[in-house]
């Protein structure tokens, strides 16, 4: 009998974010560390230099730094 608990959507989301951070540890453009951040209803792994930017400033700066959208399981952000 398998006594291990079934992974939840939150567990899967955590695994996806951690995998992205392992694959993208540093920005290839500037060398600064990457971080996970919420942008509205989306989770991004992005260069930490983008943290304080939003709107047009973010769109412009994102062209010069690494940024990747993390596709989270359905309903994870609604529960948060």
N, C-alpha and C positions, 0 to 999 in steps of 0.2 A: 504494500500500500504506500502510496506517495504521500508523505506528510508535509511536504513543502507547500507553503501557501502560494496561491496563484498570483502572479504579478498584476498589480493594478495599473490603471492608465497613468497614474502619477509616477509609479516606478518606471514605466516605459519612457515617460517624458524625461525623467532624470537621466536615464541611460542615454537617450538621444543627445541631450545637452552635454553630458560628460564626454561622449564620443566626439562631438564637434569640437569641444575644447581640447581634446587630445590631438585631433587631426590638425587643428589650427591653433597651436599654442601661442604663436607670435605673428604679428602682422608682417607679411612679406614685404610691404612697402616701407615701413618705418622701424620695424623691429620691436615695437611696444607689445606688451601682453594683450591677449584677447580676453574678453569677458562676455558673460551672458547678460542681456538686458531686455527689458520689456519696452516695446514701442507700440503703444495703443493696445491692440489685441494680438500682437505678434511677438514671438520670442526670437531674438537675434543673438548670434555670436559675432561680436564686432570688436575692432580695435578700440582699446580703452580711450584713445584720443577723441573718439566720436561721442563719448558719454554726455557731454554738456550741450551738444548741438541738436537742433531740431529744424524741421521745415526745410527751407531752401539752403540754409547753411549745412545741414546734414546731407542733403542730396549732393551738394557740390563737393564736400569733404569726402564723402563715401567713394568718390571716383579715385581718390588717392590713398585709400586704406582698405584693408580686407573687411568684408562684411558678408555674413551668410544667414539666411532665414532658416530657422529650425522648424520643421514640420511636426508639430506636436499631435498626439492622439486627440480625437474628437472629444470635446467636453472638458478637457483638462483646465483650460483657462477659465471656463465658466465656474468651475468649482473653487477656483482660487480667490 
